[in-house]
Amino acid sequence: MTTSVTTAVAPLTTQEADVLVTAARRAAEAAGISVSVTVLDAGGHLLAFRRDDRAVLISGETSTRKAYTALQLDAPTADLVDLVKPEGPFHSLPTALDKPLLFIAGGLPIHRDGRLIGAIGVGGGAPEQDHTVAATALEGLS
């Protein structure tokens, strides 16, 4: 009989969440867009949130839902868009669950040593812009 050893992975910290928010805001500013940024821990709890003064109000909700969706499905929300279209295999998922899922680009899971430790969501720009801002922020974390 073999035993496996599970190595603990450090959770996402509030300091790291702040780094992500700052990096995302800088990337959005460089792209000329105003956004909201949400960072969740592995349990889906809010670690950091920031809405730019000029960001549309709904961007706060969309950034949070994108982060939640990326976390729950452990996938970039950009990769999930086609799956929920009428012909997609998960087309009923958004209405089947009573969860705040949002299948629009801009949410990314965050991994450390191959383990899911949280997610970031960006809302306020076009979906492709939100995805790029979130991806740029993650680059700053490593």
N, C-alpha and C positions, 0 to 999 in steps of 0.2 A: 504494500500500500504506500502510495506516495502522498506527501502532503504539500500543499501549495502555501506559499507565504504571500499574503496581501500586504503591499506596501502602502502606507498612508500617503495621501496626496494633500498638500496644504490647500486649504480653501481659498477662494478669492477674498481678498481683504478690502476693507473700505478705502485704504490708501491706493490699492490697485484700481478700484472702481473710480476714484477721483482722477487717476492718471488717464484712464480710458475716456472719461468725460472731457477732460482738458484736451486730449489728442483729437477727439471727435469734433469738438468745437473749433479747434484750429483748422482741421481739414475742411469743415463746412465753411468757415470764413474764407479760406483760400479758394473754395469753389464758388463763393459768392451767394451762399444760401444760409438761411436761418433755420435752425433745427431744434428739436428736443432730443435728448439722449437719456436712455434708461439703462441701468446696469442691475441685473439680478444675480443673486447667489444660486448655488445648486438646488436649493429648496424653493426657488421662485420668489424669495424675499427681496425687497428693494434695498440695494446698497447705495445707489446714487441716482439722482435725477437732476436734469437741468434743461430748462426751456429758455432759448434765446428770447430777448424782449420782442423781437419782430417775428418770431415763429408763429405760424397759425395755431390757434388754440387747440385744435384737434390733434396736432402733432404730439402733444403730451400723451394722449391716449394711444395713438398709433405706435409711438416708439415703445411704450410699455407692452402693448399686445404683440408687437414683432419680437421683442426680447422673450416674452413668455412662450410664444410659438416655437422659436428657435431652441429654447431650453427643453420644452416638453417633447419635441420631436428630434432633438439633437441633430439639427440640420439647418443650414442657411435658409431663411424664408424664400430667397430667390429661387432655390432649387425645388420649392414646394408648390409654386404658383400653378403649374400645369396639372398637378395631381388633383386639384380641387375644381378644375373646370368641369363642365357637365359631362364630358366624355372621359374624365380622369377617374382613376381607381378610388380616390378619396373624396369624390365630389360631394358626398353627404356629410363628411366629417365636420365642417364648420357648424352645421345645424344639429348634428347628432349629439354633440357634447355641449354641456352648459359651461363652456370655458371661454375665456377671452382670447381666442385664437385669431390671428390675422395673417393671411397668406399673400403678403406683399413684400417685395424685396426691402431689406433694411435691417433684418434681424440675423444675428450670428451667434452660434454657441461658442463658449469659451472652454478650451481644454488645457489641462496641465498634465504632462506625462501620460497622455492618452486617455485621461479621465475628464468627464464633464464637470466643470466647476462653476458654471454660470453662463450668462448670455448678455449680449448688448443689443439694444434696439435703437434705431435712429429714424425719426420721422420729420417731415417738413419740406423735403425736396422731392424731386421726382424719384420713383423707386430705385432707379439705377444709381442716382446720386446718393441716396441714403445708404445703399449697399456699399458703395465706395468709401463713404465716410466711416461706416462701421468697420470695414476691413482695414482702413488706414489706422484707426484707433487701436485695433488688435495688434498691428505691427509694432506699435509703440510699447506694448505690454511685454513683449518678449525680450 
